[in-house]
Amino acid sequence: MLEDIKRVKMICHALLIEGTPLEVTGTTLVVGLRSGYNFHLDSLHRAENREVIEGALSRVLSQPLRFRACLYDTPAASPEPPAAGGDPAPRPAAARVSLVDRAKELFAADIVEEDDR
């Protein structure tokens, strides 16, 4: 997914590589940035950058997925995503797990904490 973003808009790639995928809740991928990365957070939430990221998520995962970033103090922290419009109803657990597994694979990351709502 990062390579897809890099081809479309290099700055989005540069901002996003500092992030860690934290969870997929409903139809939203939440990526965490370490405390102090406020510039990255604000930049990633700009509409034009969020559209690039969500477009790549849709292309790579073959389904629409919203993007949200948040700050966290340590990898073990449970960050609260910034307030935004309400998410659609959560998907069944089986669908959520497959998205989490796919996000782990795409970001070559481990899950810090998975919310099992």
DAFENVEN-V309173 format. One record per residue. SS is DSSP state (H for helix, E for strand, L for the rest). PSI is psi in whole degrees, -180 to 180 (* if undefined). NEAR is the number of other C-alpha atoms within 10 Angstrom. Layout:
ss,psi,near
SS,PSI,NEAR
SS,PSI,NEAR
This chain:
ss,psi,near
L,-40,18
H,-38,19
H,-38,12
H,-45,17
H,-41,21
H,-40,17
H,-33,10
H,-47,15
L,102,15
H,-39,14
H,-37,14
H,-42,21
H,-47,21
H,-39,14
H,-41,17
H,-27,23
L,-15,11
L,-8,13
L,166,20
E,126,22
E,128,24
E,-43,26
E,161,23
E,118,26
E,122,24
L,-118,19
L,30,18
E,128,19
E,125,21
E,124,22
E,132,22
E,142,28
E,141,26
E,152,17
L,142,12
L,-10,11
L,42,16
H,-38,13
H,-46,10
H,-46,21
H,-51,23
H,-42,11
H,-42,16
H,-27,24
L,-6,17
L,140,10
H,-44,10
H,-33,12
H,-40,18
H,-38,18
H,-40,15
H,-46,20
H,-47,27
H,-33,20
H,-43,21
H,-42,21
H,-44,23
H,-43,15
H,-46,14
H,-41,15
H,-6,15
L,32,9
L,150,11
L,141,15
L,129,21
E,159,19
E,138,20
E,141,22
E,154,26
E,165,25
E,149,22
E,155,19
L,-45,13
L,160,13
L,-26,15
L,-10,10
L,155,12
L,89,16
L,150,19
L,121,12
L,152,14
L,150,13
L,136,8
L,180,7
L,152,6
L,145,6
L,152,11
L,169,10
L,141,9
L,149,14
L,162,14
L,152,10
H,-40,13
H,-42,8
H,-39,11
H,-42,20
H,-42,17
H,-35,12
H,-40,21
H,-47,20
H,-40,14
H,-42,14
H,-41,22
H,-45,17
H,-46,12
H,-38,16
H,-2,14
L,55,10
L,165,13
L,151,14
L,127,15
L,-46,14
L,135,14
L,125,13
L,122,10
L,53,10
L,*,10
